Amino acid sequence: MKGDEMSEAAWLVCWQCKVTLGLGKAVKEKESDRITSFVTTKGVGSAQPVRTKALWRMMSDHAGHPLEVVREFSRRFDDIGELDENGDDVYVDIDIEEFAKDYPG
């Protein structure tokens, strides 16, 4: 991750079902606001099989719904405060391992 800098946390939100999936902290390029990856305490999210499986389950369960990536310091962040959480490290309603457990994808 040399050359990148850490930034705010982000969540994938389904506004229709009022659920979220914690993506981790966004890693941005120094020269721009382009996000290159999301990381958690266990490393890069896309390198974590359980986190990747949970992301695919979230997208499958909510196909056709209004999904949005909401960042911690955005105007929409306050809107997700009362939503159910799937797999976030801070506000856990459903542990990420449990959420991904029986998903065949």
C-alpha positions in Angstrom: 0.0 0.0 0.0 3.0 2.3 -0.4 1.9 5.6 -1.9 -1.7 5.3 -0.6 -3.2 6.9 2.4 -5.9 5.8 4.8 -9.2 7.6 5.0 -12.6 7.2 6.4 -14.7 4.0 6.9 -17.4 3.0 4.4 -20.5 0.9 4.3 -22.5 -0.7 1.5 -26.1 0.3 2.2 -29.4 -1.1 1.0 -31.8 1.8 1.6 -34.9 -0.4 0.7 -34.2 -3.1 3.3 -32.4 -0.7 5.8 -29.3 -2.9 6.1 -25.6 -2.2 5.8 -22.3 -4.1 5.3 -19.1 -2.6 6.7 -16.5 -2.4 4.0 -13.6 -1.1 6.2 -11.4 1.9 5.8 -11.0 3.4 2.4 -7.5 3.6 1.1 -7.0 6.4 -1.4 -4.2 7.4 -3.8 -2.2 10.4 -2.5 -2.6 12.3 -5.7 -6.4 11.9 -5.9 -9.5 10.9 -4.0 -9.7 7.6 -6.0 -10.3 4.7 -3.6 -8.0 1.8 -4.4 -9.2 -0.7 -1.7 -10.9 -1.1 1.6 -9.0 -2.5 4.6 -10.0 -3.9 8.0 -7.9 -5.0 11.0 -7.4 -8.3 9.1 -6.0 -6.6 6.0 -7.3 -5.7 2.5 -11.0 -6.7 2.3 -10.8 -8.2 -1.2 -8.1 -10.6 0.1 -10.4 -11.9 2.9 -12.5 -14.8 1.6 -15.2 -14.4 4.3 -15.5 -10.6 3.7 -15.6 -11.2 -0.1 -18.3 -13.8 0.4 -20.3 -11.5 2.6 -20.1 -8.7 0.0 -21.4 -11.1 -2.7 -24.2 -12.2 -0.4 -25.2 -8.6 0.3 -25.3 -7.8 -3.5 -27.2 -11.0 -4.3 -29.7 -10.5 -1.4 -30.4 -6.9 -2.5 -30.2 -7.2 -6.3 -32.4 -4.6 -7.9 -32.5 -2.5 -4.7 -30.9 0.9 -4.3 -27.4 0.1 -3.0 -25.0 2.9 -2.2 -21.5 3.1 -0.7 -21.6 5.6 2.2 -18.5 7.1 3.6 -18.0 8.0 7.2 -17.6 11.8 6.6 -20.4 12.1 4.0 -23.7 13.8 4.4 -25.5 10.4 4.1 -23.5 8.9 7.1 -26.0 10.1 9.7 -28.8 8.4 7.7 -27.3 4.9 8.4 -27.2 5.2 12.1 -30.3 3.3 12.8 -29.9 0.6 10.1 -29.0 -3.0 10.8 -25.3 -3.8 10.5 -23.8 -6.9 8.8 -20.2 -7.5 9.6 -18.9 -4.1 10.8 -16.1 -4.1 13.4 -17.7 -1.4 15.6 -21.4 -1.7 15.5 -22.0 -5.5 15.1 -25.6 -6.7 14.8 -24.6 -9.8 12.7 -21.0 -11.0 12.8 -19.5 -11.1 9.3 -18.6 -14.8 9.6 -22.2 -15.6 10.5 -23.6 -13.5 7.7 -21.4 -15.2 5.1 -21.6 -18.7 6.6 -24.3 -20.5 4.6 -24.0 -18.4 1.4 -23.1 -20.7 -1.5 -21.6 -18.0 -3.7 
